[in-house]
Every structure is written in structure tokens, then in C-alpha cells.
Amino acid sequence: TSRIIECEEVWSLGDDSGWLMVEKDDMTVISIWPYRSMAAECTQGAYSECHPISVSLEHFVYGLLKQCQDNDIMLDVNPAPGESGYQVTAAALYEVLEGMMETGSYFIEG
């Protein structure tokens, strides 16, 4: 999650109709990554028609995570091609990201 904070954007896969949602173990899941290149690596096989799509960190945290929570959509963080990443609820991810944003701990000094 710290990489998402540092990059200030969130990437997923999708098409012209929006972000890709898949059914896994009776759950609706959206995969997310901090980098476009990581999302692009997963555009193969069943997802070859998809492309990386990004949103700002603020829009993701304060808009999309609320929608995910309201619709019981899980997030799969940093999956690799053919493998799941870290699955987390929208509410739990919101708490982590919002807390990091409020404290300003995501700024990189240097």
C-alpha cells in the first residue's frame, strides 16, 4: 500500500465500460496495482482484451473504495499473472490508506 501512496495513483485493468471485476470464491474482486507496468503484465490470457486504467489516489480512496464497500467488492492488491495478490476488504484498505494520507506519512523526503 505504501507504493500506491507514493505514486498517488491506483491502476487496475478494464475496458471502455470500466474496471474489470471478476468472481473468485463467491466474491467479486477488483485487482489493483501501484504501477502501470505491473497492471500491464496481467493483460494476458482471459484478460488480453483489457488495458491498464488509472485513477488518482484521492478518487480511489474517497470514491471508489466507498463504492466497493457498499457493493461487497474485495480488492486484490498486486497480483501477478496467474496468481492472486493480497486480498483485502475495501473498508480495511480505506482505513490504511486514509490513515497514511491524513498523517502525511506518505510523502517522500529527499
C-alpha positions in Angstrom: 0.0 0.0 0.0 2.9 2.4 0.6 3.8 2.3 -3.1 0.2 3.3 -4.0 0.5 6.2 -1.6 3.9 7.2 -3.0 2.7 7.1 -6.6 -0.5 8.9 -5.8 -2.4 6.8 -8.3 -4.0 3.4 -8.5 -4.0 1.1 -11.5 -6.4 -1.6 -12.5 -7.5 -3.5 -15.6 -10.5 -2.6 -17.7 -12.1 -1.6 -20.9 -14.3 1.1 -22.2 -17.0 0.2 -19.8 -14.8 0.5 -16.6 -12.7 -1.6 -14.3 -12.6 -5.3 -14.6 -14.4 -7.2 -11.8 -14.0 -11.0 -11.6 -15.7 -13.6 -9.4 -13.3 -15.6 -7.2 -14.5 -17.9 -4.4 -18.1 -16.4 -4.4 -16.6 -12.9 -4.1 -16.4 -10.0 -6.6 -12.8 -8.9 -6.8 -11.0 -5.9 -8.4 -7.3 -6.2 -8.9 -5.2 -3.1 -8.2 -1.5 -2.1 -8.6 0.6 1.0 -7.8 2.3 0.9 -11.3 1.0 0.8 -14.8 3.7 -1.7 -15.8 2.5 -4.2 -13.1 -1.1 -4.0 -14.4 0.1 -4.3 -18.0 1.9 -7.6 -17.1 -1.5 -9.1 -16.3 -3.2 -8.3 -19.7 -2.8 -11.8 -21.0 -5.0 -14.9 -21.3 -8.5 -14.2 -20.3 -7.6 -10.5 -19.8 -5.9 -9.9 -23.1 -8.7 -7.6 -24.2 -8.2 -5.4 -21.1 -5.8 -2.5 -20.7 -4.4 -0.6 -17.6 -6.6 2.2 -16.3 -5.6 4.6 -13.5 -7.4 6.9 -11.1 -5.9 9.4 -8.6 -5.3 8.2 -5.1 -7.9 10.6 -3.7 -10.6 9.5 -6.1 -9.8 5.8 -5.3 -9.8 6.3 -1.5 -12.7 8.7 -1.2 -14.9 7.5 -4.1 -14.2 4.0 -5.4 -13.4 2.3 -2.1 -16.7 3.5 -0.8 -18.5 2.1 -3.8 -16.6 -1.2 -3.4 -17.5 -1.3 0.3 -21.2 -0.7 -0.5 -21.2 -3.5 -3.0 -19.1 -6.0 -1.1 -16.3 -5.9 -3.6 -12.9 -7.2 -2.4 -9.6 -5.8 -3.6 -6.7 -8.0 -4.8 -3.5 -5.9 -4.3 -0.5 -6.6 -6.5 -1.5 -9.9 -8.1 1.0 -11.4 -10.6 0.0 -13.1 -13.9 -2.0 -16.2 -12.9 -1.6 -15.6 -9.1 -3.6 -13.7 -6.5 -2.1 -10.9 -4.6 -3.1 -9.8 -1.1 -6.9 -9.8 -0.8 -8.4 -7.2 1.5 -11.8 -5.7 2.1 -12.5 -2.2 0.8 -13.1 -1.0 4.4 -9.7 -2.3 5.7 -7.9 -0.8 2.7 -9.7 2.5 3.2 -8.5 2.7 6.9 -4.9 2.0 6.0 -4.7 4.4 3.0 -6.8 7.2 4.6 -4.7 7.0 7.8 -1.5 7.3 5.8 -2.9 10.2 3.9 -4.1 12.0 7.0 -0.8 11.7 8.8 1.2 12.8 5.7 3.4 9.8 6.2 3.4 9.0 2.5 5.5 12.0 1.5 9.0 11.0 0.4 11.7 13.4 1.6 14.8 13.9 -0.3 
